[in-house]
């Protein structure tokens, strides 16, 4: 499972940031790791320097073998909250998708 972290020009992409979020993805999606080929995470600050509520955005795109990519988006006050929300949505979507596959 390959993990790629991307940030827009308003967010500094430090190695520590990448290591933390990669580790959280690996822990959070462990039960799906055999089915996932690649995960891309995109962080953005939609208002740049200006302050605004819910201006941090996290988009997680999960690519699985034999299926279309699954993309989820979450907005929040901080990158961490946006990431946690997006990760929860990704887990729920993957669980539903794979349970439907078992039904057939």
SEFIZA-3560 file (N, C-alpha, C; in Angstrom, 3 decimals):
REM SEFIZA-3560
<numar><xx>0.857</xx><yy>-1.168</yy><zz>0.000</zz><atom>N</atom></numar>
<numar><xx>0.000</xx><yy>0.000</yy><zz>0.000</zz><atom>CA</atom></numar>
<numar><xx>0.904</xx><yy>1.232</yy><zz>0.000</zz><atom>C</atom></numar>
<numar><xx>0.829</xx><yy>1.988</yy><zz>-1.075</zz><atom>N</atom></numar>
<numar><xx>1.628</xx><yy>3.203</yy><zz>-1.204</zz><atom>CA</atom></numar>
<numar><xx>0.806</xx><yy>4.389</yy><zz>-0.716</zz><atom>C</atom></numar>
<numar><xx>1.440</xx><yy>5.268</yy><zz>0.062</zz><atom>N</atom></numar>
<numar><xx>0.756</xx><yy>6.448</yy><zz>0.591</zz><atom>CA</atom></numar>
<numar><xx>1.485</xx><yy>7.691</yy><zz>0.099</zz><atom>C</atom></numar>
<numar><xx>0.713</xx><yy>8.623</yy><zz>-0.452</zz><atom>N</atom></numar>
<numar><xx>1.281</xx><yy>9.876</yy><zz>-0.934</zz><atom>CA</atom></numar>
<numar><xx>0.527</xx><yy>11.029</yy><zz>-0.268</zz><atom>C</atom></numar>
<numar><xx>1.275</xx><yy>11.956</yy><zz>0.334</zz><atom>N</atom></numar>
<numar><xx>0.689</xx><yy>13.115</yy><zz>1.011</zz><atom>CA</atom></numar>
<numar><xx>1.008</xx><yy>14.361</yy><zz>0.179</zz><atom>C</atom></numar>
<numar><xx>-0.021</xx><yy>15.136</yy><zz>-0.161</zz><atom>N</atom></numar>
<numar><xx>0.155</xx><yy>16.366</yy><zz>-0.936</zz><atom>CA</atom></numar>
<numar><xx>-0.410</xx><yy>17.540</yy><zz>-0.151</zz><atom>C</atom></numar>
<numar><xx>0.245</xx><yy>18.702</yy><zz>-0.245</zz><atom>N</atom></numar>
<numar><xx>-0.256</xx><yy>19.912</yy><zz>0.394</zz><atom>CA</atom></numar>
<numar><xx>-0.293</xx><yy>21.032</yy><zz>-0.633</zz><atom>C</atom></numar>
<numar><xx>-1.201</xx><yy>21.980</yy><zz>-0.423</zz><atom>N</atom></numar>
<numar><xx>-1.234</xx><yy>23.131</yy><zz>-1.320</zz><atom>CA</atom></numar>
<numar><xx>-0.183</xx><yy>24.148</yy><zz>-0.872</zz><atom>C</atom></numar>
<numar><xx>-0.100</xx><yy>25.273</yy><zz>-1.569</zz><atom>N</atom></numar>
<numar><xx>0.951</xx><yy>26.262</yy><zz>-1.282</zz><atom>CA</atom></numar>
<numar><xx>0.800</xx><yy>26.932</yy><zz>0.079</zz><atom>C</atom></numar>
<numar><xx>-0.369</xx><yy>26.832</yy><zz>0.700</zz><atom>N</atom></numar>
<numar><xx>-0.610</xx><yy>27.479</yy><zz>1.987</zz><atom>CA</atom></numar>
<numar><xx>-0.235</xx><yy>26.613</yy><zz>3.186</zz><atom>C</atom></numar>
<numar><xx>0.136</xx><yy>25.367</yy><zz>2.939</zz><atom>N</atom></numar>
<numar><xx>0.467</xx><yy>24.438</yy><zz>4.026</zz><atom>CA</atom></numar>
<numar><xx>1.866</xx><yy>23.895</yy><zz>3.780</zz><atom>C</atom></numar>
<numar><xx>2.681</xx><yy>23.989</yy><zz>4.808</zz><atom>N</atom></numar>
<numar><xx>4.032</xx><yy>23.464</yy><zz>4.690</zz><atom>CA</atom></numar>
<numar><xx>4.004</xx><yy>21.960</yy><zz>4.911</zz><atom>C</atom></numar>
<numar><xx>4.548</xx><yy>21.213</yy><zz>3.971</zz><atom>N</atom></numar>
<numar><xx>4.547</xx><yy>19.755</yy><zz>4.082</zz><atom>CA</atom></numar>
<numar><xx>5.834</xx><yy>19.245</yy><zz>4.698</zz><atom>C</atom></numar>
<numar><xx>5.883</xx><yy>19.199</yy><zz>6.006</zz><atom>N</atom></numar>
<numar><xx>7.065</xx><yy>18.723</yy><zz>6.714</zz><atom>CA</atom></numar>
<numar><xx>7.100</xx><yy>17.202</yy><zz>6.723</zz><atom>C</atom></numar>
<numar><xx>8.292</xx><yy>16.658</yy><zz>6.877</zz><atom>N</atom></numar>
<numar><xx>8.438</xx><yy>15.202</yy><zz>6.961</zz><atom>CA</atom></numar>
<numar><xx>7.681</xx><yy>14.647</yy><zz>8.160</zz><atom>C</atom></numar>
<numar><xx>7.688</xx><yy>15.388</yy><zz>9.267</zz><atom>N</atom></numar>
<numar><xx>6.983</xx><yy>14.937</yy><zz>10.473</zz><atom>CA</atom></numar>
<numar><xx>5.485</xx><yy>14.849</yy><zz>10.211</zz><atom>C</atom></numar>
<numar><xx>4.941</xx><yy>15.834</yy><zz>9.484</zz><atom>N</atom></numar>
<numar><xx>3.525</xx><yy>15.835</yy><zz>9.127</zz><atom>CA</atom></numar>
<numar><xx>3.208</xx><yy>14.601</yy><zz>8.280</zz><atom>C</atom></numar>
<numar><xx>4.057</xx><yy>14.345</yy><zz>7.291</zz><atom>N</atom></numar>
<numar><xx>3.844</xx><yy>13.180</yy><zz>6.427</zz><atom>CA</atom></numar>
<numar><xx>3.962</xx><yy>11.880</yy><zz>7.198</zz><atom>C</atom></numar>
<numar><xx>4.930</xx><yy>11.778</yy><zz>8.082</zz><atom>N</atom></numar>
<numar><xx>5.117</xx><yy>10.555</yy><zz>8.862</zz><atom>CA</atom></numar>
<numar><xx>3.917</xx><yy>10.309</yy><zz>9.772</zz><atom>C</atom></numar>
<numar><xx>3.421</xx><yy>11.366</yy><zz>10.414</zz><atom>N</atom></numar>
<numar><xx>2.281</xx><yy>11.220</yy><zz>11.320</zz><atom>CA</atom></numar>
<numar><xx>1.042</xx><yy>10.749</yy><zz>10.563</zz><atom>C</atom></numar>
<numar><xx>0.686</xx><yy>11.443</yy><zz>9.488</zz><atom>N</atom></numar>
<numar><xx>-0.540</xx><yy>11.100</yy><zz>8.763</zz><atom>CA</atom></numar>
<numar><xx>-0.418</xx><yy>9.741</yy><zz>8.058</zz><atom>C</atom></numar>
<numar><xx>0.761</xx><yy>9.398</yy><zz>7.571</zz><atom>N</atom></numar>
<numar><xx>0.953</xx><yy>8.073</yy><zz>6.962</zz><atom>CA</atom></numar>
<numar><xx>0.751</xx><yy>6.974</yy><zz>7.997</zz><atom>C</atom></numar>
<numar><xx>1.309</xx><yy>7.181</yy><zz>9.186</zz><atom>N</atom></numar>
<numar><xx>1.145</xx><yy>6.207</yy><zz>10.268</zz><atom>CA</atom></numar>
<numar><xx>-0.309</xx><yy>6.039</yy><zz>10.671</zz><atom>C</atom></numar>
<numar><xx>-1.038</xx><yy>7.152</yy><zz>10.754</zz><atom>N</atom></numar>
<numar><xx>-2.457</xx><yy>7.086</yy><zz>11.112</zz><atom>CA</atom></numar>
<numar><xx>-3.264</xx><yy>6.362</yy><zz>10.034</zz><atom>C</atom></numar>
<numar><xx>-2.926</xx><yy>6.580</yy><zz>8.772</zz><atom>N</atom></numar>
<numar><xx>-3.618</xx><yy>5.878</yy><zz>7.688</zz><atom>CA</atom></numar>
<numar><xx>-3.369</xx><yy>4.380</yy><zz>7.768</zz><atom>C</atom></numar>
<numar><xx>-2.121</xx><yy>4.005</yy><zz>7.991</zz><atom>N</atom></numar>
<numar><xx>-1.786</xx><yy>2.585</yy><zz>8.083</zz><atom>CA</atom></numar>
<numar><xx>-2.520</xx><yy>1.919</yy><zz>9.240</zz><atom>C</atom></numar>
<numar><xx>-2.586</xx><yy>2.590</yy><zz>10.391</zz><atom>N</atom></numar>
<numar><xx>-3.313</xx><yy>2.034</yy><zz>11.541</zz><atom>CA</atom></numar>
<numar><xx>-4.807</xx><yy>1.975</yy><zz>11.265</zz><atom>C</atom></numar>
<numar><xx>-5.344</xx><yy>3.045</yy><zz>10.713</zz><atom>N</atom></numar>
<numar><xx>-6.785</xx><yy>3.134</yy><zz>10.513</zz><atom>CA</atom></numar>
<numar><xx>-7.333</xx><yy>2.218</yy><zz>9.438</zz><atom>C</atom></numar>
<numar><xx>-6.509</xx><yy>1.924</yy><zz>8.436</zz><atom>N</atom></numar>
<numar><xx>-6.992</xx><yy>1.109</yy><zz>7.311</zz><atom>CA</atom></numar>
<numar><xx>-6.313</xx><yy>-0.253</yy><zz>7.235</zz><atom>C</atom></numar>
<numar><xx>-5.778</xx><yy>-0.722</yy><zz>8.351</zz><atom>N</atom></numar>
<numar><xx>-5.063</xx><yy>-2.002</yy><zz>8.398</zz><atom>CA</atom></numar>
<numar><xx>-5.892</xx><yy>-3.156</yy><zz>7.853</zz><atom>C</atom></numar>
<numar><xx>-7.151</xx><yy>-3.216</yy><zz>8.226</zz><atom>N</atom></numar>
<numar><xx>-7.969</xx><yy>-4.365</yy><zz>7.817</zz><atom>CA</atom></numar>
<numar><xx>-8.238</xx><yy>-4.407</yy><zz>6.311</zz><atom>C</atom></numar>
<numar><xx>-7.971</xx><yy>-3.290</yy><zz>5.616</zz><atom>N</atom></numar>
<numar><xx>-8.187</xx><yy>-3.251</yy><zz>4.168</zz><atom>CA</atom></numar>
<numar><xx>-6.883</xx><yy>-3.290</yy><zz>3.376</zz><atom>C</atom></numar>
<numar><xx>-5.735</xx><yy>-3.383</yy><zz>4.056</zz><atom>N</atom></numar>
<numar><xx>-4.450</xx><yy>-3.204</yy><zz>3.389</zz><atom>CA</atom></numar>
<numar><xx>-4.206</xx><yy>-4.162</yy><zz>2.220</zz><atom>C</atom></numar>
<numar><xx>-4.756</xx><yy>-5.353</yy><zz>2.263</zz><atom>N</atom></numar>
<numar><xx>-4.563</xx><yy>-6.297</yy><zz>1.166</zz><atom>CA</atom></numar>
<numar><xx>-5.318</xx><yy>-5.880</yy><zz>-0.092</zz><atom>C</atom></numar>
<numar><xx>-6.366</xx><yy>-5.076</yy><zz>0.084</zz><atom>N</atom></numar>
<numar><xx>-7.195</xx><yy>-4.672</yy><zz>-1.042</zz><atom>CA</atom></numar>
<numar><xx>-6.832</xx><yy>-3.289</yy><zz>-1.582</zz><atom>C</atom></numar>
<numar><xx>-6.076</xx><yy>-2.516</yy><zz>-0.809</zz><atom>N</atom></numar>
<numar><xx>-5.714</xx><yy>-1.157</yy><zz>-1.203</zz><atom>CA</atom></numar>
<numar><xx>-4.353</xx><yy>-1.164</yy><zz>-1.882</zz><atom>C</atom></numar>
<numar><xx>-4.286</xx><yy>-0.512</yy><zz>-3.037</zz><atom>N</atom></numar>
<numar><xx>-3.011</xx><yy>-0.409</yy><zz>-3.739</zz><atom>CA</atom></numar>
<numar><xx>-2.324</xx><yy>0.925</yy><zz>-3.480</zz><atom>C</atom></numar>
<numar><xx>-3.124</xx><yy>1.993</yy><zz>-3.323</zz><atom>N</atom></numar>
<numar><xx>-2.539</xx><yy>3.326</yy><zz>-3.164</zz><atom>CA</atom></numar>
<numar><xx>-3.514</xx><yy>4.260</yy><zz>-2.453</zz><atom>C</atom></numar>
<numar><xx>-2.962</xx><yy>5.162</yy><zz>-1.647</zz><atom>N</atom></numar>
<numar><xx>-3.763</xx><yy>6.190</yy><zz>-0.981</zz><atom>CA</atom></numar>
<numar><xx>-3.104</xx><yy>7.537</yy><zz>-1.255</zz><atom>C</atom></numar>
<numar><xx>-3.912</xx><yy>8.490</yy><zz>-1.695</zz><atom>N</atom></numar>
<numar><xx>-3.429</xx><yy>9.858</yy><zz>-1.872</zz><atom>CA</atom></numar>
<numar><xx>-4.206</xx><yy>10.757</yy><zz>-0.932</zz><atom>C</atom></numar>
<numar><xx>-3.487</xx><yy>11.598</yy><zz>-0.208</zz><atom>N</atom></numar>
<numar><xx>-4.107</xx><yy>12.552</yy><zz>0.711</zz><atom>CA</atom></numar>
<numar><xx>-3.735</xx><yy>13.952</yy><zz>0.239</zz><atom>C</atom></numar>
<numar><xx>-4.739</xx><yy>14.802</yy><zz>0.120</zz><atom>N</atom></numar>
<numar><xx>-4.524</xx><yy>16.178</yy><zz>-0.301</zz><atom>CA</atom></numar>
<numar><xx>-5.012</xx><yy>17.110</yy><zz>0.807</zz><atom>C</atom></numar>
<numar><xx>-4.087</xx><yy>17.929</yy><zz>1.325</zz><atom>N</atom></numar>
<numar><xx>-4.439</xx><yy>18.914</yy><zz>2.335</zz><atom>CA</atom></numar>
<numar><xx>-4.464</xx><yy>20.292</yy><zz>1.703</zz><atom>C</atom></numar>
<numar><xx>-5.436</xx><yy>21.095</yy><zz>2.109</zz><atom>N</atom></numar>
<numar><xx>-5.512</xx><yy>22.448</yy><zz>1.588</zz><atom>CA</atom></numar>
<numar><xx>-6.057</xx><yy>23.421</yy><zz>2.606</zz><atom>C</atom></numar>
<numar><xx>-5.669</xx><yy>24.668</yy><zz>2.458</zz><atom>N</atom></numar>
<numar><xx>-6.198</xx><yy>25.767</yy><zz>3.264</zz><atom>CA</atom></numar>
<numar><xx>-6.888</xx><yy>26.690</yy><zz>2.278</zz><atom>C</atom></numar>
<numar><xx>-8.202</xx><yy>26.656</yy><zz>2.258</zz><atom>N</atom></numar>
<numar><xx>-8.964</xx><yy>27.327</yy><zz>1.216</zz><atom>CA</atom></numar>
<numar><xx>-8.920</xx><yy>28.846</yy><zz>1.287</zz><atom>C</atom></numar>
<numar><xx>-8.579</xx><yy>29.408</yy><zz>2.455</zz><atom>N</atom></numar>
<numar><xx>-8.546</xx><yy>30.866</yy><zz>2.587</zz><atom>CA</atom></numar>
<numar><xx>-7.144</xx><yy>31.416</yy><zz>2.785</zz><atom>C</atom></numar>
<numar><xx>-6.142</xx><yy>30.579</yy><zz>2.698</zz><atom>N</atom></numar>
<numar><xx>-4.768</xx><yy>31.037</yy><zz>2.837</zz><atom>CA</atom></numar>
<numar><xx>-4.509</xx><yy>31.725</yy><zz>4.166</zz><atom>C</atom></numar>
<numar><xx>-4.022</xx><yy>32.958</yy><zz>4.113</zz><atom>N</atom></numar>
<numar><xx>-3.653</xx><yy>33.723</yy><zz>5.299</zz><atom>CA</atom></numar>
<numar><xx>-4.863</xx><yy>34.147</yy><zz>6.130</zz><atom>C</atom></numar>
<numar><xx>-6.021</xx><yy>34.293</yy><zz>5.501</zz><atom>N</atom></numar>
<numar><xx>-7.209</xx><yy>34.769</yy><zz>6.207</zz><atom>CA</atom></numar>
<numar><xx>-7.765</xx><yy>33.682</yy><zz>7.126</zz><atom>C</atom></numar>
<numar><xx>-8.348</xx><yy>34.115</yy><zz>8.234</zz><atom>N</atom></numar>
<numar><xx>-8.955</xx><yy>33.164</yy><zz>9.160</zz><atom>CA</atom></numar>
<numar><xx>-10.405</xx><yy>32.913</yy><zz>8.768</zz><atom>C</atom></numar>
<numar><xx>-10.788</xx><yy>31.673</yy><zz>8.833</zz><atom>N</atom></numar>
<numar><xx>-12.167</xx><yy>31.297</yy><zz>8.566</zz><atom>CA</atom></numar>
<numar><xx>-12.424</xx><yy>29.944</yy><zz>9.217</zz><atom>C</atom></numar>
<numar><xx>-13.640</xx><yy>29.738</yy><zz>9.674</zz><atom>N</atom></numar>
<numar><xx>-13.997</xx><yy>28.440</yy><zz>10.231</zz><atom>CA</atom></numar>
<numar><xx>-14.124</xx><yy>27.430</yy><zz>9.099</zz><atom>C</atom></numar>
<numar><xx>-13.697</xx><yy>26.237</yy><zz>9.361</zz><atom>N</atom></numar>
<numar><xx>-13.810</xx><yy>25.128</yy><zz>8.405</zz><atom>CA</atom></numar>
<numar><xx>-13.123</xx><yy>25.431</yy><zz>7.073</zz><atom>C</atom></numar>
<numar><xx>-11.968</xx><yy>26.083</yy><zz>7.112</zz><atom>N</atom></numar>
<numar><xx>-11.263</xx><yy>26.383</yy><zz>5.866</zz><atom>CA</atom></numar>
<numar><xx>-10.157</xx><yy>25.383</yy><zz>5.540</zz><atom>C</atom></numar>
<numar><xx>-9.895</xx><yy>24.462</yy><zz>6.461</zz><atom>N</atom></numar>
<numar><xx>-8.905</xx><yy>23.413</yy><zz>6.199</zz><atom>CA</atom></numar>
<numar><xx>-9.621</xx><yy>22.237</yy><zz>5.546</zz><atom>C</atom></numar>
<numar><xx>-9.024</xx><yy>21.707</yy><zz>4.485</zz><atom>N</atom></numar>
<numar><xx>-9.671</xx><yy>20.638</yy><zz>3.737</zz><atom>CA</atom></numar>
<numar><xx>-8.734</xx><yy>19.442</yy><zz>3.627</zz><atom>C</atom></numar>
<numar><xx>-9.311</xx><yy>18.257</yy><zz>3.774</zz><atom>N</atom></numar>
<numar><xx>-8.577</xx><yy>17.013</yy><zz>3.574</zz><atom>CA</atom></numar>
<numar><xx>-9.372</xx><yy>16.143</yy><zz>2.608</zz><atom>C</atom></numar>
<numar><xx>-8.718</xx><yy>15.750</yy><zz>1.531</zz><atom>N</atom></numar>
<numar><xx>-9.319</xx><yy>14.845</yy><zz>0.561</zz><atom>CA</atom></numar>
<numar><xx>-8.492</xx><yy>13.565</yy><zz>0.575</zz><atom>C</atom></numar>
<numar><xx>-9.139</xx><yy>12.443</yy><zz>0.793</zz><atom>N</atom></numar>
<numar><xx>-8.455</xx><yy>11.147</yy><zz>0.766</zz><atom>CA</atom></numar>
<numar><xx>-9.003</xx><yy>10.353</yy><zz>-0.406</zz><atom>C</atom></numar>
<numar><xx>-8.095</xx><yy>9.912</yy><zz>-1.266</zz><atom>N</atom></numar>
<numar><xx>-8.466</xx><yy>9.076</yy><zz>-2.409</zz><atom>CA</atom></numar>
<numar><xx>-7.834</xx><yy>7.710</yy><zz>-2.205</zz><atom>C</atom></numar>
<numar><xx>-8.676</xx><yy>6.688</yy><zz>-2.143</zz><atom>N</atom></numar>
<numar><xx>-8.208</xx><yy>5.326</yy><zz>-1.920</zz><atom>CA</atom></numar>
<numar><xx>-8.402</xx><yy>4.541</yy><zz>-3.212</zz><atom>C</atom></numar>
<numar><xx>-7.313</xx><yy>3.987</yy><zz>-3.696</zz><atom>N</atom></numar>
<numar><xx>-7.383</xx><yy>3.169</yy><zz>-4.912</zz><atom>CA</atom></numar>
<numar><xx>-7.290</xx><yy>1.700</yy><zz>-4.503</zz><atom>C</atom></numar>
<numar><xx>-8.260</xx><yy>0.948</yy><zz>-4.956</zz><atom>N</atom></numar>
<numar><xx>-8.301</xx><yy>-0.474</yy><zz>-4.631</zz><atom>CA</atom></numar>
<numar><xx>-8.164</xx><yy>-1.285</yy><zz>-5.900</zz><atom>C</atom></numar>
<numar><xx>-7.733</xx><yy>-2.509</yy><zz>-5.746</zz><atom>N</atom></numar>
<numar><xx>-7.618</xx><yy>-3.398</yy><zz>-6.889</zz><atom>CA</atom></numar>
<numar><xx>-9.014</xx><yy>-3.724</yy><zz>-7.414</zz><atom>C</atom></numar>
<numar><xx>-9.206</xx><yy>-3.613</yy><zz>-8.695</zz><atom>N</atom></numar>
<numar><xx>-10.438</xx><yy>-4.017</yy><zz>-9.392</zz><atom>CA</atom></numar>
<numar><xx>-11.647</xx><yy>-3.120</yy><zz>-9.138</zz><atom>C</atom></numar>
<numar><xx>-11.487</xx><yy>-2.002</yy><zz>-8.433</zz><atom>N</atom></numar>
<numar><xx>-12.609</xx><yy>-1.098</yy><zz>-8.182</zz><atom>CA</atom></numar>
<numar><xx>-12.242</xx><yy>0.330</yy><zz>-8.564</zz><atom>C</atom></numar>
<numar><xx>-13.261</xx><yy>1.157</yy><zz>-8.728</zz><atom>N</atom></numar>
<numar><xx>-13.034</xx><yy>2.577</yy><zz>-8.974</zz><atom>CA</atom></numar>
<numar><xx>-12.450</xx><yy>3.208</yy><zz>-7.698</zz><atom>C</atom></numar>
<numar><xx>-11.655</xx><yy>4.277</yy><zz>-7.842</zz><atom>N</atom></numar>
<numar><xx>-11.131</xx><yy>4.954</yy><zz>-6.647</zz><atom>CA</atom></numar>
<numar><xx>-12.268</xx><yy>5.499</yy><zz>-5.785</zz><atom>C</atom></numar>
<numar><xx>-12.052</xx><yy>5.497</yy><zz>-4.480</zz><atom>N</atom></numar>
<numar><xx>-13.016</xx><yy>6.031</yy><zz>-3.526</zz><atom>CA</atom></numar>
<numar><xx>-12.431</xx><yy>7.334</yy><zz>-2.996</zz><atom>C</atom></numar>
<numar><xx>-13.201</xx><yy>8.419</yy><zz>-3.100</zz><atom>N</atom></numar>
<numar><xx>-12.724</xx><yy>9.727</yy><zz>-2.664</zz><atom>CA</atom></numar>
<numar><xx>-13.673</xx><yy>10.304</yy><zz>-1.625</zz><atom>C</atom></numar>
<numar><xx>-13.095</xx><yy>10.798</yy><zz>-0.523</zz><atom>N</atom></numar>
<numar><xx>-13.880</xx><yy>11.454</yy><zz>0.525</zz><atom>CA</atom></numar>
<numar><xx>-13.237</xx><yy>12.796</yy><zz>0.849</zz><atom>C</atom></numar>
<numar><xx>-14.071</xx><yy>13.747</yy><zz>1.285</zz><atom>N</atom></numar>
<numar><xx>-13.595</xx><yy>15.095</yy><zz>1.610</zz><atom>CA</atom></numar>
<numar><xx>-14.163</xx><yy>15.521</yy><zz>2.957</zz><atom>C</atom></numar>
<numar><xx>-13.341</xx><yy>16.226</yy><zz>3.714</zz><atom>N</atom></numar>
<numar><xx>-13.788</xx><yy>16.762</yy><zz>5.002</zz><atom>CA</atom></numar>
<numar><xx>-13.198</xx><yy>18.154</yy><zz>5.196</zz><atom>C</atom></numar>
<numar><xx>-14.018</xx><yy>19.074</yy><zz>5.682</zz><atom>N</atom></numar>
<numar><xx>-13.589</xx><yy>20.429</yy><zz>6.039</zz><atom>CA</atom></numar>
<numar><xx>-13.645</xx><yy>20.572</yy><zz>7.554</zz><atom>C</atom></numar>
<numar><xx>-12.664</xx><yy>21.289</yy><zz>8.121</zz><atom>N</atom></numar>
<numar><xx>-12.640</xx><yy>21.505</yy><zz>9.570</zz><atom>CA</atom></numar>
<numar><xx>-11.784</xx><yy>22.728</yy><zz>9.892</zz><atom>C</atom></numar>
<numar><xx>-11.678</xx><yy>23.015</yy><zz>11.194</zz><atom>N</atom></numar>
<numar><xx>-10.884</xx><yy>24.162</yy><zz>11.656</zz><atom>CA</atom></numar>
<numar><xx>-9.382</xx><yy>23.888</yy><zz>11.600</zz><atom>C</atom></numar>
<numar><xx>-8.992</xx><yy>22.621</yy><zz>11.749</zz><atom>N</atom></numar>
<numar><xx>-7.573</xx><yy>22.258</yy><zz>11.733</zz><atom>CA</atom></numar>
<numar><xx>-7.349</xx><yy>21.107</yy><zz>10.760</zz><atom>C</atom></numar>
<numar><xx>-6.091</xx><yy>20.937</yy><zz>10.356</zz><atom>N</atom></numar>
<numar><xx>-5.760</xx><yy>19.824</yy><zz>9.466</zz><atom>CA</atom></numar>
<numar><xx>-6.047</xx><yy>18.484</yy><zz>10.128</zz><atom>C</atom></numar>
<numar><xx>-5.739</xx><yy>18.389</yy><zz>11.429</zz><atom>N</atom></numar>
<numar><xx>-5.939</xx><yy>17.127</yy><zz>12.140</zz><atom>CA</atom></numar>
<numar><xx>-7.412</xx><yy>16.731</yy><zz>12.177</zz><atom>C</atom></numar>
<numar><xx>-8.278</xx><yy>17.704</yy><zz>12.482</zz><atom>N</atom></numar>
<numar><xx>-9.713</xx><yy>17.407</yy><zz>12.522</zz><atom>CA</atom></numar>
<numar><xx>-10.236</xx><yy>17.038</yy><zz>11.135</zz><atom>C</atom></numar>
<numar><xx>-9.764</xx><yy>17.740</yy><zz>10.116</zz><atom>N</atom></numar>
<numar><xx>-10.189</xx><yy>17.427</yy><zz>8.750</zz><atom>CA</atom></numar>
<numar><xx>-9.733</xx><yy>16.020</yy><zz>8.366</zz><atom>C</atom></numar>
<numar><xx>-8.500</xx><yy>15.669</yy><zz>8.747</zz><atom>N</atom></numar>
<numar><xx>-7.969</xx><yy>14.338</yy><zz>8.440</zz><atom>CA</atom></numar>
<numar><xx>-8.749</xx><yy>13.244</yy><zz>9.153</zz><atom>C</atom></numar>
<numar><xx>-9.011</xx><yy>13.445</yy><zz>10.448</zz><atom>N</atom></numar>
<numar><xx>-9.748</xx><yy>12.440</yy><zz>11.233</zz><atom>CA</atom></numar>
<numar><xx>-11.144</xx><yy>12.221</yy><zz>10.642</zz><atom>C</atom></numar>
<numar><xx>-11.814</xx><yy>13.305</yy><zz>10.262</zz><atom>N</atom></numar>
<numar><xx>-13.138</xx><yy>13.190</yy><zz>9.655</zz><atom>CA</atom></numar>
<numar><xx>-13.099</xx><yy>12.471</yy><zz>8.319</zz><atom>C</atom></numar>
<numar><xx>-12.104</xx><yy>12.801</yy><zz>7.500</zz><atom>N</atom></numar>
<numar><xx>-11.977</xx><yy>12.158</yy><zz>6.193</zz><atom>CA</atom></numar>
<numar><xx>-11.628</xx><yy>10.679</yy><zz>6.345</zz><atom>C</atom></numar>
<numar><xx>-10.758</xx><yy>10.361</yy><zz>7.301</zz><atom>N</atom></numar>
<numar><xx>-10.391</xx><yy>8.962</yy><zz>7.544</zz><atom>CA</atom></numar>
<numar><xx>-11.605</xx><yy>8.157</yy><zz>7.990</zz><atom>C</atom></numar>
<numar><xx>-12.426</xx><yy>8.724</yy><zz>8.862</zz><atom>N</atom></numar>
<numar><xx>-13.642</xx><yy>8.033</yy><zz>9.308</zz><atom>CA</atom></numar>
<numar><xx>-14.584</xx><yy>7.782</yy><zz>8.127</zz><atom>C</atom></numar>
<numar><xx>-14.725</xx><yy>8.762</yy><zz>7.257</zz><atom>N</atom></numar>
<numar><xx>-15.575</xx><yy>8.590</yy><zz>6.070</zz><atom>CA</atom></numar>
<numar><xx>-15.008</xx><yy>7.511</yy><zz>5.149</zz><atom>C</atom></numar>
<numar><xx>-13.683</xx><yy>7.504</yy><zz>4.989</zz><atom>N</atom></numar>
<numar><xx>-13.047</xx><yy>6.499</yy><zz>4.124</zz><atom>CA</atom></numar>
<numar><xx>-13.269</xx><yy>5.094</yy><zz>4.678</zz><atom>C</atom></numar>
<numar><xx>-13.101</xx><yy>4.921</yy><zz>5.999</zz><atom>N</atom></numar>
<numar><xx>-13.328</xx><yy>3.599</yy><zz>6.617</zz><atom>CA</atom></numar>
<numar><xx>-14.758</xx><yy>3.129</yy><zz>6.383</zz><atom>C</atom></numar>
<numar><xx>-15.706</xx><yy>4.035</yy><zz>6.608</zz><atom>N</atom></numar>
<numar><xx>-17.115</xx><yy>3.679</yy><zz>6.451</zz><atom>CA</atom></numar>
<numar><xx>-17.426</xx><yy>3.302</yy><zz>4.997</zz><atom>C</atom></numar>
<numar><xx>-16.907</xx><yy>4.077</yy><zz>4.063</zz><atom>N</atom></numar>
<numar><xx>-17.151</xx><yy>3.810</yy><zz>2.648</zz><atom>CA</atom></numar>
<numar><xx>-16.512</xx><yy>2.491</yy><zz>2.219</zz><atom>C</atom></numar>
<numar><xx>-15.290</xx><yy>2.237</yy><zz>2.662</zz><atom>N</atom></numar>
<numar><xx>-14.618</xx><yy>0.976</yy><zz>2.322</zz><atom>CA</atom></numar>
<numar><xx>-15.348</xx><yy>-0.225</yy><zz>2.927</zz><atom>C</atom></numar>
<numar><xx>-15.781</xx><yy>-0.080</yy><zz>4.173</zz><atom>N</atom></numar>
<numar><xx>-16.522</xx><yy>-1.166</yy><zz>4.825</zz><atom>CA</atom></numar>
<numar><xx>-17.784</xx><yy>-1.488</yy><zz>4.038</zz><atom>C</atom></numar>
<numar><xx>-18.547</xx><yy>-0.468</yy><zz>3.689</zz><atom>N</atom></numar>
<numar><xx>-19.782</xx><yy>-0.663</yy><zz>2.924</zz><atom>CA</atom></numar>
<numar><xx>-19.497</xx><yy>-1.285</yy><zz>1.566</zz><atom>C</atom></numar>
<numar><xx>-18.488</xx><yy>-0.785</yy><zz>0.889</zz><atom>N</atom></numar>
<numar><xx>-18.142</xx><yy>-1.289</yy><zz>-0.449</zz><atom>CA</atom></numar>
<numar><xx>-17.770</xx><yy>-2.762</yy><zz>-0.417</zz><atom>C</atom></numar>
<numar><xx>-16.901</xx><yy>-3.134</yy><zz>0.523</zz><atom>N</atom></numar>
<numar><xx>-16.455</xx><yy>-4.528</yy><zz>0.585</zz><atom>CA</atom></numar>
<numar><xx>-17.542</xx><yy>-5.461</yy><zz>1.104</zz><atom>C</atom></numar>
<numar><xx>-18.434</xx><yy>-4.979</yy><zz>1.965</zz><atom>N</atom></numar>
<numar><xx>-19.556</xx><yy>-5.811</yy><zz>2.417</zz><atom>CA</atom></numar>
<numar><xx>-20.515</xx><yy>-6.076</yy><zz>1.268</zz><atom>C</atom></numar>
<numar><xx>-20.716</xx><yy>-5.090</yy><zz>0.417</zz><atom>N</atom></numar>
<numar><xx>-21.592</xx><yy>-5.287</yy><zz>-0.761</zz><atom>CA</atom></numar>
<numar><xx>-20.979</xx><yy>-6.299</yy><zz>-1.694</zz><atom>C</atom></numar>
<numar><xx>-19.656</xx><yy>-6.281</yy><zz>-1.840</zz><atom>N</atom></numar>
<numar><xx>-18.996</xx><yy>-7.254</yy><zz>-2.710</zz><atom>CA</atom></numar>
<numar><xx>-19.190</xx><yy>-8.683</yy><zz>-2.181</zz><atom>C</atom></numar>
<numar><xx>-19.133</xx><yy>-8.850</yy><zz>-0.868</zz><atom>N</atom></numar>
<numar><xx>-19.318</xx><yy>-10.169</yy><zz>-0.272</zz><atom>CA</atom></numar>
<numar><xx>-20.720</xx><yy>-10.702</yy><zz>-0.514</zz><atom>C</atom></numar>
<numar><xx>-21.681</xx><yy>-9.787</yy><zz>-0.600</zz><atom>N</atom></numar>
<numar><xx>-23.086</xx><yy>-10.183</yy><zz>-0.769</zz><atom>CA</atom></numar>
<numar><xx>-23.334</xx><yy>-10.828</yy><zz>-2.140</zz><atom>C</atom></numar>
<numar><xx>-22.476</xx><yy>-10.497</yy><zz>-3.099</zz><atom>N</atom></numar>
<numar><xx>-22.687</xx><yy>-11.061</yy><zz>-4.441</zz><atom>CA</atom></numar>
<numar><xx>-22.040</xx><yy>-12.378</yy><zz>-4.635</zz><atom>C</atom></numar>
//
